[in-house]
Every structure is written in structure tokens, then in C-alpha cells.
Amino acid sequence: MTKKDLGLQVAEKLGFKKDDAILIVDKIFSAITEILKENKRIEIRGFGSFAVVQRKPKKGRIIKTQEVVNIPSQKTVVFIRGKKMENLELGFKI
């Protein structure tokens, strides 16, 4: 599913114009991105939360040459699912 698809679903469920709903979804994702850039945590009750974490440096391997390389520490975004997500019957474990 794309942002556009999500916007179209919002438009259908809430009776908004398609362009307006797509714009709203886009603005929500932009706001989430800006908040994460500030290293802040976002919690959406019941759904889950997004947080920025610092990964530790580690050793990796180039498969083709088997050369060991150092991978520096880096920031990444993680998603921690909420209570409502735990109860979904998806057929696989998240």
C-alpha cells in the first residue's frame, strides 16, 4: 500500500475529497518525519510508537571477498507495536 492508497482509503471512509485526504496523509507523514529528525519519540496509543535509536558499531563481512569490515554506529528508526496490534490475527509474527 502506498501513501496515495492510504489517502484514498481515508477519503472513502470519511467522505473527503480524494486530493484533500491524500494531502492530509502526506502532511501527517511529514510531521512524523520532522519529529523523528529531532530525536523525539512518537506514541500513537494502541497502535504503537516510533523512536530513534543509536545502533552500536559492529563488524560485517563482504560476501564476495570475505573481507571483514567495520560498520560504524548509526541512528535508525524503530517501531514498537501497541496493544491493539498485538491482538491482530495476521497469520505471522511481527
C-alpha positions in Angstrom: 0.0 0.0 0.0 1.3 3.5 -0.9 0.6 6.8 0.8 -1.8 7.6 -2.1 -3.7 4.3 -1.4 -3.9 5.2 2.2 -5.2 8.6 1.3 -7.8 7.1 -0.9 -9.0 4.9 1.9 -9.2 7.8 4.2 -11.2 9.7 1.6 -13.6 6.8 1.1 -14.2 6.2 4.9 -14.6 9.8 5.9 -16.2 11.2 2.7 -13.4 13.7 2.0 -12.3 14.7 -1.5 -9.5 12.4 -2.7 -6.9 15.2 -3.1 -7.7 16.6 0.4 -7.3 13.2 2.0 -4.1 12.4 0.2 -2.7 15.8 1.3 -3.7 15.1 4.9 -1.9 11.8 4.9 1.2 13.4 3.3 1.2 16.1 6.0 0.9 13.5 8.8 3.9 11.6 7.4 5.9 14.8 7.0 5.1 15.7 10.6 6.2 12.3 11.8 9.5 12.6 9.9 10.2 16.0 11.3 9.6 14.9 14.9 11.9 11.9 14.4 14.6 14.1 12.9 14.5 16.0 16.3 15.2 12.6 18.0 11.8 12.7 19.7 9.6 9.7 20.3 6.1 9.4 18.8 3.4 7.4 20.5 0.1 6.6 18.9 -1.9 4.9 21.7 -3.0 1.4 20.9 -1.2 1.4 17.6 2.5 1.7 18.5 5.4 4.1 18.8 8.3 5.3 16.7 11.6 6.1 18.2 15.2 6.9 17.0 17.8 4.6 18.4 21.6 4.6 18.1 22.9 1.3 16.8 26.3 0.1 18.1 29.2 -0.3 15.8 29.8 -3.8 14.6 31.8 -6.0 12.2 30.4 -7.1 8.9 31.6 -9.2 6.0 31.7 -8.5 2.3 30.3 -11.8 1.0 32.1 -11.7 -2.4 35.6 -11.3 -0.9 35.0 -12.5 2.7 36.7 -9.3 3.9 35.8 -8.1 7.4 34.7 -4.5 7.5 33.8 -2.2 10.4 30.3 -0.8 10.3 30.1 2.4 12.2 27.3 3.2 14.7 24.3 4.8 13.2 20.9 6.1 14.0 17.8 4.2 12.9 14.0 4.4 13.4 12.3 1.5 15.3 8.6 0.7 15.6 7.2 -0.8 18.8 3.8 -2.2 18.3 0.9 -1.2 20.7 -1.7 -3.4 22.5 -4.2 -3.3 19.6 -1.5 -4.5 17.1 -0.6 -7.5 19.4 -4.1 -8.8 19.1 -4.3 -8.8 15.3 -4.6 -12.2 13.7 -2.2 -11.7 10.8 -1.0 -15.3 10.4 2.6 -14.3 11.1 4.5 -12.7 13.9 5.6 -9.1 13.7 
